[in-house]
């Protein structure tokens, strides 16, 4: 029996004590039964008492057994990795450009209403003839002059623009929508002859007389001279132009009064059939 107990003590750490007690009780019951069956007497009382003593000690240990605390897993849980940055796929909306149609500007139409007329290189009768016009000729107005009522027209039958009097054409459309154009005599320069030389201007009261030296030109080329001036008449500041038929006219007089907001001035060109020379400024005497 001691061997059994010794074995139990050795296995106590491996087998729960409750299970050991059950085994001891079963063995004890078997031993009592064997004693009764084989007639074992008092000589065995010491063994019985010894066993009982060990049994009581075992029961006491079981009763005072304090179960080992259940091990609690104190390991910190592995933190889950949470991405702080969220990749958000932003779709790019590509807009289809809207094509805005710009209305085409409608230039006023003009039609020649005389049997024959002139188109000129400037906005008055003083300028060179640029093209012959005939009744029914069609064009469009692409400019107007700030200081006269002449119009700058592109004609269907010619590939350049020229100036025409509004009195020789019928106009269809609003010419007030058309911008102002410059004369642009530099586009038809003459390099065959010199500008007028020794130009002088003298005043007698309200009359200013301009003189210059004759420019010698061939009869075929000769178209005289052109004066562009600003003069004061009746309190109005007037754009004034005058031309001369040939090279032999070398003086001109014009009325120029006091009383305008700007000083009078002028310049003179030599004119031949191909165009205009550079101008010579007139030293204008003020009233």
DOPAVO-433677 format. One record per residue (C-alpha): y, x, z; residue in one letter. Coordinates in steps of 0.5 Angstrom, whole numbers, plus 500, padded with zeros to 3 digits. Layout:
# residues N
YXZA/...
# end
This chain:
# residues 287
500500500X/505506502X/503508494X/506502492X/512502496X/513509494X/513507487X/517501488X/522506491X/522510485X/523505481X/528501485X/534504481X/531501474X/528494476X/533489480X/531489487X/530481487X/524483482X/521488487X/521483493X/517478489X/512483487X/512485494X/511478497X/505477492X/502484494X/502482501X/499475500X/493478496X/492483502X/492478507X/487474503X/483480502X/483481510X/481474511X/475475506X/472482508X/473480516X/478486517X/480486525X/485489529X/484496527X/488494521X/494491525X/498497525X/498497517X/500490517X/505491522X/507497518X/508493512X/511488515X/516493518X/517495511X/518488508X/523487513X/527493511X/526491504X/529484505X/535486509X/537491504X/536486499X/540481503X/546486504X/545488497X/552489494X/552488486X/555494482X/562491479X/561489472X/564494468X/570492465X/572495458X/579498460X/580501453X/586499450X/585495444X/586499437X/593496435X/593493428X/597496423X/602491421X/607494416X/614492417X/616493410X/614487406X/614488399X/616482395X/615482388X/622479385X/621477379X/627478374X/630472370X/632475363X/637470361X/638468353X/645470351X/648464349X/652465342X/658462342X/661460335X/668462334X/671457330X/674460323X/681460323X/684456317X/690459313X/695455310X/693454303X/699455298X/699453290X/705455285X/709449283X/713452278X/712454271X/713461273X/715465279X/715472282X/711475288X/715481291X/714487295X/719484301X/721478303X/727477299X/730477292X/732484293X/725487293X/721489287X/717485283X/710485285X/706480281X/707474276X/706467279X/704461274X/704454276X/697452279X/696459282X/692458289X/693463295X/693463303X/698465307X/697471312X/704472314X/711470315X/717474316X/721474322X/728474319X/727469313X/723464311X/719468306X/711468306X/706473306X/701471301X/694473299X/693470292X/686469289X/687472282X/690479285X/687483290X/693485294X/698481298X/706480297X/712476299X/714469296X/719464297X/717457300X/721454295X/716456289X/710453292X/707447295X/704449302X/698445306X/697447313X/701449319X/705456318X/707456325X/700458327X/701464322X/703471326X/709475323X/708481318X/712487317X/715489310X/711495309X/715499304X/712505306X/705502302X/708503296X/712510296X/716513290X/716521290X/718522283X/726521286X/730523292X/733518296X/741517295X/745523297X/752523300X/752516303X/759514306X/761507309X/769505310X/772499314X/778495312X/779490317X/772486316X/770489310X/765495310X/765499303X/758503302X/758509297X/753514295X/752519289X/748517283X/740518283X/738520276X/732516273X/729515266X/731508263X/724506264X/723508271X/730506273X/730500278X/737502282X/738501289X/736497295X/740496301X/737493308X/743492313X/745488319X/751485319X/756480323X/758474320X/761468323X/758470330X/751471327X/747477327X/744477320X/739481316X/742482310X/739485303X/742487296X/739490290X/742493284X/740493277X/740500275X/742507277X/749507275X/752502281X/754507286X/758502291X/758496295X/762492300X/760487305X/763482310X/762485317X/766482323X/766483330X/763479336X/756480335X/751482341X/748488337X/752493333X/751493325X/747498321X/744499314X/740504310X/739505303X/733506298X/732509291X/728504287X/724506281X/718501278X/713505282X/716503289X/721506294X/724512296X/725514304X/731511306X/738514308X/741511314X/748509313X/753511318X/756504319X/763504322X/764499328X/770494328X/
# end
